[in-house]
């Protein structure tokens, strides 16, 4: 039995996509995760605690100037940064 050509092409695209994903995960680990890990000397507990504190503070922050009781409000921040340079 021979495999139909469209199925072979689809399988090759899937293989290519899996390889691209793997390459991206390796790059993410090397350039992101490992740098964070090294910056905290292998102990990410303090980093995780800081992230959790920031998230908790943000979830409790719902107004710039206060709201009346019973009023549901939310806050969004827009931060202007420098240009992101492509690699």
C-alpha positions in Angstrom: 0.0 0.0 0.0 1.3 3.4 -0.9 0.7 6.5 1.1 -1.2 9.3 -0.9 1.1 12.2 -1.7 -1.1 14.9 0.1 -0.8 12.8 3.3 3.0 12.6 2.9 3.2 16.3 2.4 1.0 16.9 5.5 3.2 14.5 7.5 6.3 16.4 6.4 4.8 19.8 7.4 3.9 18.3 10.8 7.4 17.0 11.2 8.8 20.4 10.3 6.5 22.1 12.7 7.5 19.8 15.5 11.2 20.5 14.8 10.5 24.2 14.8 8.7 24.0 18.1 11.5 21.9 19.6 14.1 24.5 18.4 12.0 27.3 19.9 11.7 25.5 23.3 15.4 24.9 23.4 16.1 28.6 22.6 13.5 29.7 25.2 15.2 27.5 27.8 18.7 28.7 26.9 18.0 32.4 26.5 15.1 32.8 29.0 14.7 30.2 31.7 18.4 29.5 32.2 19.2 33.2 32.4 16.6 33.7 35.1 17.8 30.6 36.9 21.4 31.8 36.8 20.4 35.3 37.9 18.9 33.9 41.1 21.7 31.4 41.7 19.4 28.4 41.0 16.8 29.4 43.6 13.7 30.7 41.9 11.7 30.8 45.1 12.3 34.5 45.7 11.5 35.3 42.0 8.3 33.3 42.2 7.3 35.1 45.5 7.9 38.5 43.8 5.8 37.5 40.8 3.0 36.3 43.1 3.1 39.5 45.1 2.9 41.6 42.0 0.0 39.6 40.7 -1.9 39.8 44.0 -1.3 43.6 44.2 -2.5 44.0 40.7 -5.7 42.0 41.2 -6.6 44.2 44.2 -6.0 47.4 42.3 -9.2 48.5 40.6 -9.3 52.3 40.6 -7.0 55.3 40.2 -9.0 57.6 42.3 -11.4 55.4 44.3 -14.9 54.3 43.6 -18.1 54.3 45.4 -19.0 51.1 47.3 -20.8 48.6 45.1 -19.3 50.0 41.9 -17.3 47.5 39.9 -14.3 49.0 38.2 -11.0 48.0 36.7 -7.7 49.6 35.7 -5.5 49.0 32.7 -2.0 50.3 32.3 -0.4 51.3 29.1 3.4 51.5 29.3 5.4 53.2 26.6 8.8 51.5 26.0 11.6 51.9 23.6 11.5 50.1 20.3 12.0 46.4 20.3 14.8 45.5 18.0 14.5 42.3 15.9 17.3 39.8 15.9 
